């Protein structure tokens, strides 16, 4: 995504409407002699404060976290401030943005342990792969059961009259998961068939929301809306259990892994060209691949750990990984992404 996608279900997945970078200090107690390390992150960045404070102490730095919006917005800020970088290191560059970042020459290569260590997924570009997740469809079990209609087995079936007004999606022009879902449909169907499907979904009463928060908390039937299927994340059912006020033995939602409806998002961290604190920034890259961070991000940013040796959080049993998913070369996304969003807007909204 993604930006996409990371995440406290109630706040961390939200795409920030940031006009400028928001700067704040993680720890006011860090020694005055510590160096400031500026870290720009996407709006869903969320790690426990004690863990960040421990890094500050061990690395001898004072973290200055710059919230840069979603991954695309964040990268644009790095490009616009290239001559006077606003940060030393970045977290949240994803596989949809990696080639654009490399072409813009805003990142520096890193060949330390984090870059050379075991990774489940190869990451295009100059960033160190940190985590991954899946944008997909979630459904509200209770509403689907109440309606009595079996779940669709394909995207094509979802476009049939029996599923009129079942789906709410996010606008790919303003939403990371919405963009990832659009890419998944194109990767699976091909451009022409994908946009024909989107046109048929418009006629079948599909709702378009600006972002994930509106779609999930306003339009999704699980939260009082009218639509029993929403574009969200494979980890969302686990987050439902984790944040529930009552003790649940099963999630009230589940993922619907239809062909063409699952997109894998990979996120990374990287050095920013022209950054001031290079040695400290390199320590941050290693920190993001540490076992403590890899464990913590599962129930804060709701992403899967990159390292296979990291223990899965118990609640992640409610978020099984899909057996199949769509992916697309970052170079293709960089070349055609803008035109696809423009075509989607004309097809679905106009």
C-alpha positions in Angstrom: 0.0 0.0 0.0 0.9 0.8 1.4 0.2 1.1 1.8 -1.3 -1.7 2.3 -2.3 -2.0 4.7 -0.6 -2.2 9.3 -2.5 -1.8 11.9 -4.6 -1.1 14.8 -8.0 -1.9 13.4 -9.5 1.3 14.8 -6.8 3.8 13.9 -3.6 2.5 12.4 -5.0 1.6 9.0 -6.4 5.1 8.5 -5.0 7.1 5.6 -3.9 10.4 7.1 -5.0 13.6 5.3 -1.7 15.3 6.0 -1.0 18.6 4.4 2.5 18.7 5.8 4.7 16.3 7.8 3.7 16.1 11.5 6.8 16.0 13.7 6.8 14.7 17.3 9.3 13.2 19.8 8.9 9.6 20.9 10.8 10.1 24.2 11.3 13.3 26.1 13.5 11.5 28.6 16.3 10.7 26.1 19.6 12.3 27.1 20.1 15.8 25.9 23.4 14.7 24.2 21.6 12.1 22.0 21.5 12.8 18.3 18.1 13.4 16.7 17.1 10.7 14.2 14.4 11.7 11.9 12.2 8.8 10.8 9.5 9.3 8.2 6.7 6.7 8.4 3.3 6.1 6.8 0.2 7.0 8.8 -0.2 3.4 10.1 3.1 3.2 11.9 2.5 2.0 15.4 5.0 0.3 17.7 4.9 0.1 21.5 6.5 3.2 23.1 8.7 1.1 25.5 10.2 -0.6 22.5 11.0 2.7 20.8 12.4 4.0 24.0 14.6 1.0 24.3 16.0 1.6 20.8 16.6 5.3 21.7 18.6 4.2 24.7 20.7 1.6 23.0 21.3 3.6 19.8 22.0 6.9 21.6 19.4 8.8 19.7 16.2 10.8 20.1 13.6 9.7 17.6 11.7 12.3 15.7 8.9 10.5 14.0 7.5 12.2 10.9 4.0 11.0 9.9 3.9 11.3 6.1 0.5 10.0 5.2 0.0 6.8 3.2 2.9 5.2 1.3 2.3 7.1 -1.9 1.9 10.5 -0.2 4.9 9.8 1.9 7.1 9.0 -1.1 5.9 12.2 -2.9 7.0 14.2 0.1 10.5 12.6 -0.1 10.7 13.5 -3.7 9.6 17.1 -3.2 12.1 17.6 -0.4 14.9 15.8 -2.1 17.3 18.8 -2.0 16.7 19.3 1.8 15.6 15.9 3.1 13.0 16.0 6.0 14.2 12.7 7.4 17.2 10.4 7.7 15.4 7.0 7.3 12.0 5.9 6.0 9.7 3.0 6.9 6.7 2.1 4.8 7.9 2.1 1.2 5.9 -0.7 -0.3 6.2 -2.9 -3.4 3.8 -0.6 -5.3 6.2 2.4 -4.8 9.7 0.8 -4.7 10.6 1.4 -8.4 9.3 5.0 -8.3 11.5 5.6 -5.2 14.5 4.2 -6.9 13.9 6.1 -10.1 13.6 9.4 -8.1 16.9 8.7 -6.5 15.8 9.5 -3.0 17.1 6.4 -1.3 20.6 5.1 -0.5 21.6 1.4 -0.7 22.3 -0.6 2.4 24.1 -3.9 2.6 24.1 -4.6 6.4 22.8 -7.6 8.2 19.1 -6.6 7.8 19.6 -6.4 4.0 21.4 -9.7 3.8 19.3 -11.7 6.3 16.7 -14.3 5.6 13.5 -12.9 4.0 10.4 -14.7 3.0 9.9 -12.2 0.1 12.3 -10.5 -2.3 11.7 -6.8 -2.3 12.3 -4.7 -5.4 14.2 -1.5 -5.0 16.7 -0.3 -2.3 14.7 -0.9 0.8 15.1 -3.6 3.4 11.9 -5.8 3.5 10.3 -5.6 6.9 6.8 -7.1 6.8 4.0 -8.1 4.4 0.2 -8.4 4.4 -2.7 -9.0 2.1 -5.5 -6.7 0.9 -8.6 -8.8 0.4 -12.4 -9.0 0.9 -13.8 -9.4 4.4 -17.4 -10.5 5.1 -19.7 -10.1 8.1 -20.7 -13.7 9.1 -23.9 -12.8 10.8 -25.4 -10.7 8.0 -24.4 -13.2 5.3 -26.1 -16.0 7.4 -29.2 -13.8 7.9 -29.6 -13.1 4.2 -29.4 -16.8 3.4 -27.5 -16.4 0.1 -24.3 -18.4 -0.2 -21.1 -16.5 -0.5 -19.9 -15.8 -4.1 -17.2 -18.1 -5.5 -15.7 -15.6 -7.9 -15.6 -11.8 -8.6 -17.8 -12.5 -11.7 -20.5 -14.1 -9.4 -20.3 -11.1 -7.1 -21.4 -8.9 -10.0 -24.6 -10.9 -10.4 -28.0 -9.5 -9.2 -28.1 -11.9 -6.2 -25.3 -9.8 -4.7 -26.7 -6.3 -5.5 -25.5 -3.8 -2.9 -23.2 -6.3 -1.1 -19.8 -4.7 -1.7 -18.2 -1.5 -0.4 -14.8 -0.6 -1.7 -12.4 2.3 -1.2 -11.5 4.8 -3.9 -8.1 3.8 -5.2 -7.3 7.5 -5.8 -7.5 8.2 -2.1 -7.0 4.8 -0.4 -4.1 2.4 -0.2 -6.2 -0.8 0.1 -8.5 0.5 -2.6 -5.6 0.9 -4.9 -4.2 -2.6 -4.0 -7.6 -4.1 -4.7 -7.8 -2.4 -8.1 -4.3 -3.8 -8.9 -5.4 -7.3 -7.9 -8.4 -7.2 -10.3 -6.2 -6.1 -13.2 -3.5 -8.6 -12.4 -6.0 -11.4 -12.4 -8.4 -10.4 -15.3 -6.3 -8.2 -17.5 -7.0 -4.5 -17.9 -10.0 -4.7 -20.3 -11.9 -7.5 -18.5 -11.1 -5.9 -15.1 -12.6 -2.5 -16.1 -15.6 -4.3 -17.6 -16.1 -6.0 -14.2 -15.8 -2.7 -12.4 -18.5 -1.2 -14.7 -20.8 -4.2 -13.9 -20.2 -3.7 -10.2 -21.2 0.0 -10.5 -24.5 -1.2 -12.0 -24.8 -3.8 -9.2 -25.0 -1.2 -6.5 -21.4 -1.3 -5.3 -20.6 1.5 -2.8 -17.4 3.6 -3.0 -16.0 5.1 0.2 -13.2 7.6 0.4 -11.0 5.4 2.6 -10.8 2.3 4.8 -12.3 3.9 7.9 -15.4 5.1 6.2 -15.9 1.8 4.4 -15.2 -0.4 7.5 -16.9 1.7 10.2 -19.7 3.3 8.3 -20.7 1.1 5.4 -19.7 -2.4 6.5 -22.7 -4.3 8.0 -20.5 -5.5 10.9 -20.6 -1.9 12.2 -24.2 -1.0 11.3 -23.8 -0.3 7.6 -25.7 -1.9 4.7 -22.9 -3.8 3.0 -21.8 -7.3 4.1 -18.6 -7.4 2.1 -15.8 -4.8 2.4 -12.3 -4.4 1.0 -10.0 -4.7 4.0 -7.1 -6.9 5.2 -6.4 -10.6 5.8 -5.5 -9.6 9.3 -8.7 -7.7 10.1 -10.6 -10.8 11.5 -7.8 -11.2 14.0 -8.0 -7.6 14.9 -11.7 -7.9 15.5 -11.0 -10.6 18.1 -8.1 -8.7 19.6 -10.0 -5.4 20.2 -13.3 -7.0 21.2 -14.6 -5.9 24.6 -16.0 -9.3 25.1 -14.0 -12.5 25.0 -14.5 -14.2 21.6 -13.7 -17.7 20.6 -14.2 -16.9 16.9 -14.0 -13.8 14.8 -17.3 -12.2 13.6 -15.7 -11.6 10.2 -13.7 -13.7 7.8 -11.7 -13.2 4.7 -13.1 -14.1 1.3 -10.1 -15.1 -0.8 -11.7 -14.9 -4.3 -9.3 -15.2 -7.3 -8.4 -11.6 -8.3 -9.4 -10.2 -4.9 -6.2 -10.7 -3.0 -3.1 -8.5 -3.3 0.2 -9.0 -1.4 1.7 -5.8 0.0 5.4 -5.8 1.1 6.7 -3.0 3.2 10.3 -1.9 3.7 12.6 0.5 5.4 15.4 2.5 3.7 18.1 5.1 4.1 17.2 8.5 2.7 19.8 10.0 0.4 21.2 13.2 2.0 20.1 12.2 5.5 22.3 13.5 8.3 22.6 10.6 10.8 23.7 7.7 8.6 25.1 5.4 11.3 22.0 5.9 13.5 19.7 5.4 10.5 21.4 2.1 9.8 20.8 1.0 13.3 17.1 1.8 12.8 17.0 -0.6 9.8 18.4 -3.3 11.9 15.9 -2.5 14.6 13.0 -2.9 12.3 14.2 -6.4 11.5 14.7 -7.3 15.1 12.7 -10.1 16.6 11.1 -7.7 19.1 9.7 -5.5 16.4 8.8 -8.4 14.2 6.7 -9.8 17.0 5.1 -6.4 18.1 4.0 -5.3 14.7 1.6 -8.2 14.4 -0.8 -6.7 16.9 0.0 -3.0 16.4 0.3 -2.6 12.6 -1.4 -6.0 11.8 1.3 -7.1 9.4 2.9 -10.5 9.0 6.6 -10.7 10.1 9.2 -11.1 7.4 11.3 -13.5 9.3 10.1 -17.1 9.5 11.8 -17.5 12.9 9.5 -14.9 14.5 6.7 -16.4 16.6 3.2 -15.7 15.4 0.9 -13.9 17.9 -1.8 -16.3 19.1 -4.6 -14.1 17.8 -3.2 -14.3 14.2 -4.7 -17.8 14.0 -7.8 -15.9 13.0 -5.9 -14.5 10.0 -4.7 -17.4 7.9 -2.6 -16.4 5.0 -4.2 -16.9 1.5 -2.9 -19.8 -0.5 -3.0 -17.7 -3.7 -2.7 -14.0 -4.3 -2.1 -11.5 -7.0 1.1 -9.6 -7.5 2.4 -7.2 -10.1 5.9 -6.0 -11.1 6.6 -2.7 -9.4 7.8 -1.3 -12.8 4.4 -2.0 -14.3 2.6 -0.3 -11.4 4.9 2.7 -11.7 4.3 3.0 -15.4 0.5 2.4 -15.5 -0.8 3.0 -12.0 -1.9 6.7 -12.6 -3.7 5.9 -15.9 -5.5 3.0 -14.2 -6.7 5.2 -11.4 -7.9 7.8 -14.0 -9.7 5.1 -16.0 -11.3 3.7 -12.8 -12.6 7.1 -11.8 -14.2 7.6 -15.2 -15.6 4.0 -15.2 -17.0 3.9 -11.7 -17.6 7.5 -10.5 -18.6 9.4 -13.7 
